[in-house]
Amino acid sequence: MGERIRVEAADGAAEAYLAGEPGHPGVLFYVDAIGLRPQIEDMADRIASWGYVVLAPHVFYRDGSAAELAPAGDLREPGAREAFFGSGVSERVAGLTPERAGADAEAWVRTLVEHAGDGPIGVTGYCMGARLAVRTGGWFAGTVAAVGGFHGGGLVTDAPDSPHLAIGASTAEHAFGHADRDRSMPLEAVEGLEDALRVTGRPYLNEVYEGAPHGYTMADTSMYQEAGAERHFRVLEGLFGRTL
């Protein structure tokens, strides 16, 4: 349905997947820590089928191409996902600092707007991509009208640049679907996110999906849960329908 394009990002050319009819409202799709791959393209195609232009950038372009960083095996096999995450993924995620992500976001938003119609855009993110989505909502207040974050980790921390602090600067409606018993997003963090959302006075959803593991939307891994994935699609379609 879509195509791979190249985007001039802050530190060089980056791959990105672009799907949807030009001129439709735009959606920026932030990948999980596994990266840009066919599963992400399938999800972007599904969102595009609702009537949107979707851009999913290869945010780890500084570390290599999407193909070079992609898993070599089937992450649905026992132990394969854990082995892949032990192969340098954490270092790549840590290297994508807020400063680097912010500089790149300028390029992602600019490219999306070039293909989308006039009006606000939406952002959705998964795993560490949820942090990028929340930050982008704050960086582009007035442009980003909707932020979705699903099985996100580390959204609320004690750091002075914790992702959740960007919510106050945002003008977006937010929707979060947290994985049940997620060590990277414990209940106290969900409650801290609730506090940040409530004070904005804007509509939001901040839900825990009972029984859903971290990574529940990703059908190419052992963490996939169909019920949670389909629930997330319903929430996201409603969010974008209300705001875009």
N, C-alpha and C positions, 0 to 999 in steps of 0.2 A: 504493500500500500504506500509506503514511504520510500525515502532514499537517504543515503549517506551524503552529507555535505561537509565542507571545511569552513571553519570559522576562525577568523583572526582573533585569538584571545590575547590575554595580557603578556604571555611569555612564549608565543608562537602559535602555529596553526593547530587547531584541534578538530577532531572528527565530531560530528553530531548527526543524529538521526532526525529527519524532518518528515512529518506525516500530516496529511489533511489538505483540504482545499484552500488555496491562497485567498486571503480576504476574510476568512472566518476568524472569530475571536482566538486569541493566542493563549497557549498553555506551555509553561516551562516545566519540564520533567527532570527532576534530579534523581540520579540513579542511587542504588544502594552501594555498599562497599565492594561488591563483586564487580560492578562496572557495567559499561555499555556492551550489550550482547543481545542475541535474538529474543530472550525473554522480555527485555526492556522494550524492544521494538514491537513485540506483540501487544504489550500493555499500552504503548503509545498509539498504536493503530486503533485499539479499542476506544480510547479516549477521543481520538480524531473522528471516529465514526459517529460520535454524538454531535458533530458539527464544529470541530475546533481544529486549529493548526497547532501541532505539538512539536516542540523541539526538545530533544534529549541529548545534551552534550556529554562528551567524554571528558569528565572533569579531571581525570588523572593523566591528561595528555603530557604533562611534564615527565612522567615516568615511563612512557612508551605508548605504543598504539593500543587501541582497544583489543586487537587480535593478540598482541604480545602479552597482554595482562590478563586475558581471559582464562578461565579454568581449562585445564587440559582434559579433565575427566568429567564424569557425570556426577554432579553434586547431590543427586538423589541416592547415590550408593552409600552404604554405611561407612562413616568415617571420612568420606571424600570432602565434605564441606569443611570439616574441622581441619583436615590437612591443608586445604587451600588457604584457609584463614591463617595458618601458621607459616605461610610462604612469603610474608612481607606485606600483607594487606594492611596490617595495623600501621606500619611505617608510612604507607602511601596516604592513609587517612589522616595521620598526624601531620604529614607534610602539607596537606591542603589547609593551611591556616586561614583564619578569617580575613586576613589581609589579602592573601592570594585569591581566596574565593570571591571577595568583594570586587577585586579588579577584574576577574573573569566574568562576574555577573553582569558587568557593563556590556561585555561582548555578547553574552547569551541573550540578554534582554533586547539589545539593539538588533540582533539577527532575527529574533522572533518577531519583533515589531515590523521589520521589513517585509515579512511574509504574511502577517496577520492583518486583520481589518482594524479600523480605527476603534478606539475604546480601551478599556482596561484589560489586563491580562490576569491569568491565574497561574499559580505555582503549586506543584505537588512534589513531595519528596519521600524517600523510603530509607529506613535505617539511618545512616549518617546523612543521607540526602534530606531527611526531615529537618535537620539543623540548618542546612543550606537554604531550604525553603523558607523557614522562619526568618532567617537573617535577610533574605532577599525581600521579603515583605516589608521589613523595616527600612532597608536601603532604598527601596523604590515606592515609598508611600505616595499615594495618588495615582500610581500606575498599576500596582498589584492590588486587585480587589478581592482575591481569594487565595488562601493558603491552606493546603492539605498536608498533613504529616502522618505517616503510618509506620507502625513499629519502629518509631524513632528512638534513638538512645541519646543520653546526655543532653536533653533539651533544657534541663534545669540543673545548674551547678552553682558553686560558691564563687566562681571566677567573676571578675568585674566585666567580662565580655560574654557571660552566659547567653546562649541563644535566646532564652525566653525574655530577656530584657529588650529584644528588638520588637516585641509585640506592642509595647507602648508607643513606639514611633510609627507603627504601621497604621494603615487605613483599611485593612482587609478584614473580611470575615474569615475565621479559622475553623478547621475541622481536624480533629486528631482521633486516631484509632490506635490505642496502645495494646501491645501484646500482654496477655495475662502473665503475671509472675516473671516479668522481664527484668533481669538484673541490671540492665543498662538504663532502665526507666522505672524505678521502684515506686510504690504507692505514694510515698512522701513527695517524690518529684512530680507525679501526676497532680497531686494537690497543690504544689507550688505553681504549676502551670495554670491550674484552675484559678488561682488567685490573680495571676497576671492577666488572664483573659477577662475575668469578671470586672476588673477596674476600668477596662476600656469602654464598657457600656455597649459594645458591638455584639451582634449575634455570634455564637460559637457552639461547637460540639467538642467535648473532651471526654471520650469514652474509652473504657477498658473492654476489650473483646475477650470474654471469658473462654478459657481453653485454647486461645490462639497463641502459638509460639512466636518468638521473635523471627521475623522474616516470613510471616504467614502469607504474604501476597505473591511470593516468588515460586512459580510452579516448576522451576528447574532446579529446586533444592529440596532437601529432606525436611525443611521447615514449612513447606507449603500446607496450608489448611484452606480447603475450598470455601467453607462457610465464612471464614474471616475475609478471604480475598473478595468474595462476591459482596459481602456487606460493605467493604471499603469502596468497591465500584459504585454501589448505590449511593453511598454518602457523597462521594466525589462528584457524581453526575448531578445530584441535587445541589451541591455547593456551587458548581459552575453554572448550573441553570439559573440559580437565583442571582448571581453576581455578574455574569458575563453576558 
